[in-house]
């Protein structure tokens, strides 16, 4: 009986203590200053972030410190992991949570695998009771708890901020989507009414994109988003940050729900 009580006390202590310790450590890291070398890396690799207001930039650095403290980076295929790589990836990922009212951190993400370039990945596809595996070449991949990235693609996405293509925004949007357990194209929102608004607008536009793709018609939003609603959210995130003016003009309702979710107006970064 005493042993059982002891185990229970330890379990409760851990359950209460770990979240408190994590919160305290995060608060401390939020006030950390960036080494000059990291500032240089950010300027060279992600120049568009130079346009962030000083207060937002300070907060971004705090989020970057937390991100780098909690998430492990694993180099693949001979890539040498450097702070330049870690900082560049973390900065763009944390832009998605900088003013996000519901998701401040990537709480479910543990590991980021980084390849020098495109990598091979096996994707399982199911049709009825039949499951097949198909190998494909990819630039990024996200499953709950881990992300795989091509560093070459990451650099291209950051250097050309207005082409609508950014593998970091894409894959980390999937992580935000997966925070509640499944990737369904609906991240955690602030209010119940926001889910109704989101579903009405995003599902309607998802069906619209599918029709456009079937007819081989050009669209501002990447047609890859017609694959499913999770991919639609990811490509809309890319478009929101990289082509905000065009998105606001052509799809104002999508722009509005994205702006409400991310808490940012990326037009200010142009």
ZALUMRO-490817 format. One line per field, with one value per residue (C-alpha): residue number from 1; chain; x, y, z. Coordinates in nm, 3 decimals, always signed. Example, Ala and Ser with C-alpha at 12.3 -4.5 7.8 and 13.67 -1.06 7.14 Angstrom:
% ZALUMRO-490817
pos c(1 2)
unit c(A A)
X c(+1.230 +1.367)
Y c(-0.450 -0.106)
Z c(+0.780 +0.714)
This chain:
% ZALUMRO-490817
pos c(1 2 3 4 5 6 7 8 9 10 11 12 13 14 15 16 17 18 19 20 21 22 23 24 25 26 27 28 29 30 31 32 33 34 35 36 37 38 39 40 41 42 43 44 45 46 47 48 49 50 51 52 53 54 55 56 57 58 59 60 61 62 63 64 65 66 67 68 69 70 71 72 73 74 75 76 77 78 79 80 81 82 83 84 85 86 87 88 89 90 91 92 93 94 95 96 97 98 99 100 101 102 103 104 105 106 107 108 109 110 111 112 113 114 115 116 117 118 119 120 121 122 123 124 125 126 127 128 129 130 131 132 133 134 135 136 137 138 139 140 141 142 143 144 145 146 147 148 149 150 151 152 153 154 155 156 157 158 159 160 161 162 163 164 165 166 167 168 169 170 171 172 173 174 175 176 177 178 179 180 181 182 183 184 185 186 187 188 189 190 191 192 193 194 195 196 197 198 199 200 201 202 203 204 205 206 207 208 209 210 211 212 213 214 215 216 217 218 219 220 221 222 223 224 225 226 227 228 229 230 231 232 233 234 235 236 237 238 239 240 241 242 243 244 245 246 247 248 249 250 251 252 253 254 255 256 257 258 259 260 261 262 263 264 265 266 267 268 269 270)
unit c(A A A A A A A A A A A A A A A A A A A A A A A A A A A A A A A A A A A A A A A A A A A A A A A A A A A A A A A A A A A A A A A A A A A A A A A A A A A A A A A A A A A A A A A A A A A A A A A A A A A A A A A A A A A A A A A A A A A A A A A A A A A A A A A A A A A A A A A A A A A A A A A A A A A A A A A A A A A A A A A A A A A A A A A A A A A A A A A A A A A A A A A A A A A A A A A A A A A A A A A A A A A A A A A A A A A A A A A A A A A A A A A A A A A A A A A A A A A A A A A A A A A A A A A A A A A A A A A A A A A A A A A A A A A A A A)
X c(+0.000 +0.281 +0.456 +0.141 +0.102 +0.467 +0.428 +0.113 +0.288 +0.581 +0.346 +0.150 +0.471 +0.592 +0.254 +0.245 +0.617 +0.707 +0.454 +0.563 +0.931 +0.861 +0.665 +0.937 +1.211 +1.014 +0.967 +1.342 +1.422 +1.174 +1.395 +1.716 +1.909 +2.033 +2.409 +2.543 +2.630 +2.267 +2.154 +2.391 +2.255 +1.898 +1.981 +2.163 +1.922 +1.583 +1.620 +1.247 +1.236 +1.448 +1.119 +0.965 +0.907 +1.161 +0.908 +0.798 +1.159 +1.243 +0.950 +1.050 +1.398 +1.243 +1.032 +1.339 +1.530 +1.245 +1.215 +1.587 +1.587 +1.294 +1.329 +1.610 +1.766 +1.908 +2.127 +2.082 +2.283 +2.606 +2.463 +2.666 +2.425 +2.511 +2.348 +2.285 +2.051 +1.879 +1.822 +1.693 +1.440 +1.332 +1.278 +1.040 +0.855 +0.814 +0.676 +0.365 +0.321 +0.452 +0.104 -0.103 -0.366 -0.413 -0.083 +0.231 +0.461 +0.492 +0.412 +0.383 +0.698 +1.007 +1.240 +1.339 +1.535 +1.726 +1.857 +2.093 +1.847 +1.537 +1.493 +1.311 +1.008 +0.768 +0.403 +0.130 -0.192 -0.508 -0.797 -1.056 -0.873 -0.572 -0.272 +0.017 +0.348 +0.486 +0.831 +0.847 +1.097 +1.004 +1.123 +0.941 +0.722 +0.531 +0.389 +0.279 +0.595 +0.849 +0.927 +1.163 +1.308 +1.538 +1.783 +1.831 +1.456 +1.442 +1.703 +1.526 +1.197 +1.351 +1.552 +1.252 +0.981 +0.719 +0.698 +0.432 +0.654 +0.801 +0.851 +0.896 +0.564 +0.400 +0.526 +0.490 +0.134 +0.077 +0.222 -0.018 -0.300 -0.189 -0.177 -0.522 -0.425 -0.530 -0.451 -0.789 -0.713 -0.863 -0.610 -0.699 -0.904 -0.979 -1.358 -1.630 -1.783 -1.449 -1.480 -1.810 -1.662 -1.347 -1.536 -1.777 -1.506 -1.220 -1.428 -1.604 -1.270 -1.120 -1.396 -1.343 -0.971 -1.053 -1.274 -1.007 -0.749 -0.979 -1.019 -0.643 -0.706 -0.438 -0.492 -0.308 -0.335 -0.111 -0.328 -0.148 -0.392 -0.671 -0.533 -0.711 -0.814 -0.489 -0.286 -0.527 -0.456 -0.081 -0.074 -0.305 -0.053 +0.225 +0.015 -0.089 +0.270 +0.429 +0.158 -0.059 -0.164 -0.278 -0.455 -0.638 -0.750 -0.857 -0.969 -1.050 -1.243 -0.946 -0.719 -0.947 -0.961 -0.584 -0.522 -0.748 -0.575 -0.212 -0.273 -0.047 -0.081 +0.209 +0.150 +0.357 +0.658 +0.661)
Y c(+0.000 +0.240 +0.158 +0.240 +0.571 +0.652 +0.582 +0.794 +1.086 +1.065 +1.048 +1.351 +1.543 +1.474 +1.559 +1.894 +1.969 +1.911 +2.162 +2.419 +2.366 +2.390 +2.713 +2.866 +2.767 +2.906 +3.238 +3.257 +3.170 +3.431 +3.698 +3.562 +3.779 +3.645 +3.604 +3.844 +3.545 +3.433 +3.782 +3.756 +3.413 +3.542 +3.845 +3.634 +3.339 +3.499 +3.865 +3.943 +3.914 +4.231 +4.416 +4.294 +4.576 +4.570 +4.443 +4.157 +4.073 +4.053 +3.818 +3.609 +3.559 +3.439 +3.185 +3.076 +3.011 +2.795 +2.613 +2.530 +2.421 +2.180 +2.035 +1.810 +1.862 +1.550 +1.580 +1.321 +1.202 +1.369 +1.713 +1.893 +2.050 +2.412 +2.690 +2.870 +2.588 +2.558 +2.933 +2.978 +2.694 +2.792 +3.157 +3.080 +2.818 +3.059 +3.329 +3.108 +3.129 +3.483 +3.631 +3.317 +3.353 +2.978 +2.807 +2.971 +2.670 +2.344 +2.133 +1.800 +1.840 +1.656 +1.605 +1.770 +1.565 +1.776 +1.643 +1.839 +1.817 +1.626 +1.287 +0.960 +0.871 +0.579 +0.682 +0.434 +0.456 +0.265 +0.165 -0.040 -0.320 -0.295 -0.094 -0.011 +0.166 +0.406 +0.568 +0.935 +1.221 +1.490 +1.830 +1.810 +1.582 +1.616 +1.357 +1.433 +1.464 +1.502 +1.693 +1.610 +1.895 +1.956 +2.230 +2.335 +2.383 +2.572 +2.818 +2.870 +2.936 +3.198 +3.375 +3.411 +3.529 +3.607 +3.293 +3.133 +2.834 +2.781 +2.427 +2.544 +2.731 +2.432 +2.159 +2.359 +2.447 +2.070 +2.052 +2.319 +2.128 +1.806 +1.957 +1.815 +1.471 +1.453 +1.649 +1.765 +2.119 +2.275 +2.390 +2.482 +2.804 +3.062 +3.043 +2.793 +3.036 +3.054 +2.686 +2.750 +3.043 +2.847 +2.541 +2.739 +2.942 +2.693 +2.392 +2.595 +2.719 +2.371 +2.238 +2.536 +2.454 +2.092 +2.204 +2.440 +2.163 +1.923 +2.182 +2.255 +2.621 +2.840 +2.954 +3.177 +2.903 +2.604 +2.329 +2.075 +2.191 +2.014 +1.681 +1.709 +1.969 +1.936 +2.022 +2.305 +2.466 +2.423 +2.584 +2.864 +2.933 +2.959 +3.193 +3.403 +3.475 +3.492 +3.649 +3.835 +4.122 +3.891 +3.659 +3.948 +4.078 +3.746 +3.553 +3.807 +3.553 +3.315 +3.606 +3.708 +3.366 +3.328 +3.672 +3.592 +3.259 +3.372 +3.717 +3.871 +4.097 +3.979 +4.266 +4.466 +4.243 +4.326)
Z c(+0.000 +0.096 -0.232 -0.428 -0.243 -0.312 -0.683 -0.694 -0.522 -0.766 -1.064 -0.944 -0.877 -1.228 -1.380 -1.200 -1.201 -1.567 -1.709 -1.446 -1.529 -1.901 -1.859 -1.640 -1.886 -2.180 -2.002 -1.943 -2.305 -2.433 -2.277 -2.431 -2.673 -3.004 -3.060 -3.324 -3.540 -3.539 -3.640 -3.936 -4.030 -4.021 -4.234 -4.494 -4.509 -4.439 -4.545 -4.553 -4.173 -4.156 -4.211 -3.886 -3.633 -3.343 -3.088 -3.315 -3.397 -3.026 -2.968 -3.271 -3.126 -2.802 -2.991 -3.188 -2.864 -2.733 -3.066 -3.078 -2.714 -2.749 -3.099 -3.218 -3.561 -3.727 -4.040 -4.314 -4.616 -4.511 -4.432 -4.165 -3.920 -3.845 -3.644 -3.974 -4.081 -3.746 -3.710 -4.067 -4.032 -3.681 -3.774 -4.059 -3.856 -3.564 -3.792 -3.811 -3.432 -3.375 -3.329 -3.354 -3.077 -3.023 -3.103 -2.962 -2.991 -3.182 -2.877 -3.061 -3.272 -3.149 -3.445 -3.773 -4.026 -4.278 -4.610 -4.837 -5.127 -5.239 -5.072 -5.134 -4.927 -4.923 -4.914 -4.826 -5.026 -4.943 -5.165 -4.981 -4.801 -5.034 -4.914 -5.148 -5.095 -5.352 -5.352 -5.444 -5.448 -5.197 -5.074 -4.742 -4.536 -4.211 -3.976 -3.622 -3.414 -3.694 -4.011 -4.299 -4.506 -4.801 -4.701 -5.062 -5.098 -4.767 -4.892 -5.224 -5.049 -4.820 -5.090 -5.324 -5.090 -5.352 -5.567 -5.347 -5.270 -4.923 -4.798 -4.437 -4.429 -4.597 -4.365 -4.045 -4.140 -4.142 -3.790 -3.668 -3.837 -3.665 -3.313 -3.233 -3.362 -3.726 -4.041 -4.169 -4.282 -3.969 -3.706 -3.349 -3.363 -3.098 -3.083 -3.170 -3.418 -3.599 -3.692 -3.870 -4.059 -4.145 -4.264 -4.479 -4.652 -4.679 -4.786 -5.055 -5.190 -5.168 -5.395 -5.625 -5.654 -5.737 -6.023 -6.152 -6.143 -6.330 -6.603 -6.606 -6.533 -6.376 -6.017 -5.772 -5.510 -5.580 -5.740 -5.521 -5.254 -5.443 -5.316 -4.981 -4.723 -4.526 -4.836 -4.915 -4.578 -4.631 -4.978 -4.860 -4.584 -4.843 -5.056 -4.755 -4.654 -4.997 -5.214 -4.963 -5.187 -5.466 -5.222 -5.056 -5.395 -5.552 -5.244 -4.969 -4.759 -4.747 -4.662 -4.376 -4.209 -4.251 -4.103 -3.808 -3.751 -3.782 -3.630 -3.893 -4.195 -4.417 -4.661 -4.411 -4.485 -4.856)
